[in-house]
Amino acid sequence: FNNVYVLSEHYDARNRSAESLISSFAEFIEREKALPPTLSAIYCDSAEQTLIEGFRMAAMKAGLALDILNARKGEIINRIRFVVRLMGRGAFFVDPLCKHVQEALTSAVYSGKTPGKDERLDDGSTNIDSLDAMEYALEPVMSDMMIMMG
């Protein structure tokens, strides 16, 4: 619980139909299952139950014992602060091949819609999906890591 490493990513903004997302997910897990560390859990937006079921079926077809779970979706500002704290400690690393995560981190901005409230801009002008995906994956370990960081 000392460092976070973003080792891989998958992002395809071309086609957002449920079928294409499930197909794209299946391709991703097929590619990733051959690489260490072993993929063990996927955290998804709980608003997308149909997709989650499709992802579960794709994982079963691929022969993976993979937990596909609802993301906790805690306060966004807490997720942002956690990642910023990791960065400040030099404990957050992104593989150079993860171009979408890098771009998402460097282009994220606050919306400014509600003065005094920290809200990330979510108007389609930035890659919010890569940030959400990364943060959903971190949420299950966030509390433990915060304790370890003191």
C-alpha positions as CSV (number, residue, x, y, z in Angstrom):
1,F,0.0,0.0,0.0
2,N,2.9,2.4,-0.7
3,N,2.6,3.1,-4.4
4,V,0.0,3.1,-7.2
5,Y,1.1,1.9,-10.7
6,V,-1.2,2.4,-13.7
7,L,0.2,-0.4,-15.9
8,S,-2.4,-0.7,-18.7
9,E,-5.4,1.0,-20.1
10,H,-8.1,0.5,-22.7
11,Y,-10.1,3.4,-24.1
12,D,-12.2,3.5,-27.3
13,A,-14.3,6.6,-27.8
14,R,-15.4,5.6,-31.3
15,N,-18.5,3.4,-30.6
16,R,-20.4,3.6,-27.3
17,S,-23.1,0.9,-27.9
18,A,-23.4,-1.8,-25.2
19,E,-22.4,-4.5,-27.7
20,S,-19.3,-2.6,-28.8
21,L,-18.3,-1.9,-25.2
22,I,-18.7,-5.6,-24.2
23,S,-16.7,-6.7,-27.3
24,S,-14.0,-4.1,-26.5
25,F,-13.9,-5.3,-22.9
26,A,-13.5,-8.9,-24.0
27,E,-10.6,-7.9,-26.3
28,F,-9.0,-6.1,-23.3
29,I,-9.2,-9.0,-20.9
30,E,-7.9,-11.4,-23.5
31,R,-4.9,-9.2,-23.9
32,E,-4.4,-8.6,-20.2
33,K,-4.8,-12.1,-18.9
34,A,-1.4,-13.1,-20.3
35,L,0.4,-10.3,-18.5
36,P,1.5,-10.1,-14.8
37,P,0.1,-9.1,-12.4
38,T,-3.0,-11.1,-12.8
39,L,-6.2,-9.2,-13.3
40,S,-8.5,-10.1,-10.5
41,A,-11.3,-7.5,-10.3
42,I,-13.0,-4.9,-12.4
43,Y,-15.0,-2.0,-10.9
44,C,-17.8,-0.6,-13.0
45,D,-20.2,2.3,-12.8
46,S,-23.2,0.9,-10.9
47,A,-25.6,2.8,-13.2
48,E,-24.6,0.4,-16.1
49,Q,-26.0,-3.0,-14.9
50,T,-26.6,-4.3,-18.4
51,L,-23.0,-3.7,-19.3
52,I,-21.8,-5.2,-16.1
53,E,-23.7,-8.4,-16.9
54,G,-22.2,-8.4,-20.4
55,F,-18.7,-8.0,-18.9
56,R,-19.3,-10.9,-16.5
57,M,-20.3,-13.1,-19.5
58,A,-17.3,-12.0,-21.4
59,A,-15.0,-12.9,-18.5
60,M,-16.6,-16.3,-18.1
61,K,-16.2,-17.0,-21.8
62,A,-12.5,-16.1,-21.5
63,G,-12.2,-18.5,-18.6
64,L,-11.2,-15.9,-16.1
65,A,-12.1,-16.0,-12.5
66,L,-12.6,-12.2,-12.5
67,D,-14.8,-10.3,-10.0
68,I,-16.8,-7.7,-11.8
69,L,-18.2,-5.4,-9.1
70,N,-20.0,-2.1,-8.7
71,A,-17.7,0.8,-8.0
72,R,-18.2,2.5,-4.7
73,K,-18.4,5.9,-6.3
74,G,-17.5,7.9,-3.3
75,E,-17.2,11.7,-3.3
76,I,-15.3,12.6,-6.4
77,I,-13.3,15.3,-4.6
78,N,-12.0,12.6,-2.2
79,R,-10.8,10.5,-5.1
80,I,-9.1,13.6,-6.6
81,R,-7.5,14.5,-3.4
82,F,-6.2,11.0,-2.9
83,V,-4.6,10.8,-6.3
84,V,-3.1,14.3,-5.8
85,R,-1.7,13.2,-2.4
86,L,-0.1,10.1,-4.0
87,M,1.4,12.3,-6.7
88,G,2.8,14.7,-4.1
89,R,4.4,11.8,-2.2
90,G,6.0,10.5,-5.5
91,A,3.9,7.4,-5.1
92,F,1.8,7.5,-8.3
93,F,3.2,6.1,-11.5
94,V,1.7,5.8,-15.0
95,D,3.2,3.6,-17.6
96,P,4.3,5.7,-20.6
97,L,2.1,3.5,-22.8
98,C,-1.1,4.7,-20.9
99,K,-1.6,7.8,-23.1
100,H,-5.3,8.2,-22.3
101,V,-4.7,8.2,-18.5
102,Q,-1.8,10.7,-18.9
103,E,-4.0,12.9,-21.1
104,A,-6.9,12.7,-18.7
105,L,-4.7,13.7,-15.7
106,T,-3.2,16.6,-17.5
107,S,-6.4,18.0,-19.0
108,A,-8.8,17.6,-16.0
109,V,-10.1,21.0,-14.8
110,Y,-12.6,22.2,-12.2
111,S,-15.9,23.3,-13.6
112,G,-16.3,26.6,-11.8
113,K,-20.1,26.2,-12.1
114,T,-20.6,26.3,-8.3
115,P,-18.4,28.8,-6.6
116,G,-16.7,27.4,-3.5
117,K,-17.4,23.8,-4.6
118,D,-14.7,21.6,-6.1
119,E,-16.4,19.9,-9.1
120,R,-14.5,18.4,-12.0
121,L,-15.6,19.6,-15.5
122,D,-17.7,16.8,-17.1
123,D,-19.0,18.4,-20.4
124,G,-17.3,16.0,-22.9
125,S,-14.3,18.3,-23.5
126,T,-12.0,16.2,-21.4
127,N,-11.5,12.5,-20.9
128,I,-13.4,12.0,-17.7
129,D,-14.0,8.3,-18.4
130,S,-10.3,7.4,-18.0
131,L,-10.2,9.3,-14.7
132,D,-13.4,7.6,-13.4
133,A,-12.1,4.2,-14.4
134,M,-8.7,4.8,-12.6
135,E,-10.4,6.2,-9.5
136,Y,-13.0,3.3,-9.4
137,A,-10.1,0.9,-9.4
138,L,-8.3,2.8,-6.5
139,E,-11.4,3.2,-4.3
140,P,-11.3,-0.3,-2.7
141,V,-7.7,0.3,-1.4
142,M,-8.0,4.1,-0.8
143,S,-8.8,3.9,2.9
144,D,-6.0,1.4,3.6
145,M,-3.5,3.4,1.7
146,M,-4.5,6.6,3.5
147,I,-3.8,4.8,6.8
148,M,-0.4,3.6,5.6
149,M,0.5,7.1,4.4
150,G,-0.4,8.5,7.9
